[in-house]
Amino acid sequence: MYVAKEEFEASGYVYSSGVLATLLDIMVHFGNPDEAEASLRKLNGLAADFVLDEHKLLDFATLLVSKNHFKVKMWLHGMLLCMCS
């Protein structure tokens, strides 16, 4: 899977927001918080107004908690602020 992603990026492929959201979901499913976060960062850079569905956000947060990810508190705090405003 990573080989295809690297080949796409090397060829100059520009990901759509929907593809990035799907990549986030796939990385969460396979338990890779760093790649999931990278997809989320790209998504935020590409389309800051893109609304990611709650299930993807909750699954990502659950992954961060399960992996004792050091950024989980800051990330959850930031997401809650965005969702409440």
LOSEVEX-373788 format. One record per residue (C-alpha): residue in three letters; x, y, z. Coordinates in pm, whole numbers, padded with zeros to 5 digits, always signed. Layout:
alaXYZ
...
This chain:
met+00000+00000+00000
tyr+00276+00246+00087
val+00452+00180-00243
ala+00148+00297-00439
lys+00122+00610-00222
glu+00488+00690-00278
glu+00452+00635-00653
phe+00153+00869-00667
glu+00340+01139-00474
ala+00653+01098-00688
ser+00448+01145-01005
gly+00309+01474-00873
tyr-00040+01345-00797
val-00245+01600-00603
tyr-00478+01438-00352
ser-00836+01556-00331
ser-00984+01623+00011
gly-01197+01309-00020
val-00892+01093-00094
leu-00706+01241+00204
ala-01003+01171+00431
thr-01006+00813+00304
leu-00630+00780+00362
leu-00681+00905+00718
asp-00948+00641+00771
ile-00730+00365+00623
met-00430+00461+00836
val-00650+00462+01146
his-00787+00119+01050
phe-00432-00019+01019
gly-00325+00142+01348
asn-00077+00395+01212
pro-00130+00723+01401
asp+00164+00904+01240
glu+00044+00843+00884
ala-00313+00923+00988
glu-00197+01253+01134
ala+00003+01328+00818
ser-00311+01277+00610
leu-00508+01503+00843
arg-00243+01775+00819
lys-00246+01754+00438
leu-00625+01768+00443
asn-00623+02077+00665
gly-00366+02241+00437
leu-00559+02161+00122
ala-00911+02238+00238
ala-00927+02392+00585
asp-01305+02418+00557
phe-01350+02046+00475
val-01580+01883+00730
leu-01451+01545+00837
asp-01725+01317+00961
glu-01747+01255+01335
his-01677+00883+01303
lys-01338+00941+01142
leu-01249+01195+01411
leu-01358+00966+01693
asp-01176+00668+01542
phe-00860+00878+01509
ala-00890+00999+01869
thr-00945+00640+01986
leu-00632+00531+01801
leu-00429+00810+01961
val-00553+00714+02307
ser-00492+00342+02249
lys-00133+00411+02138
asn-00073+00655+02429
his+00015+00910+02165
phe+00178+01214+02327
lys-00021+01461+02115
val-00360+01324+02212
lys-00445+01585+02474
met-00349+01879+02256
trp-00524+01733+01951
leu-00846+01654+02137
his-00849+01999+02294
gly-00804+02162+01953
met-01074+01947+01793
leu-01321+02024+02071
leu-01255+02395+02031
cys-01316+02371+01655
met-01633+02165+01697
cys-01778+02402+01956
ser-01717+02724+01768
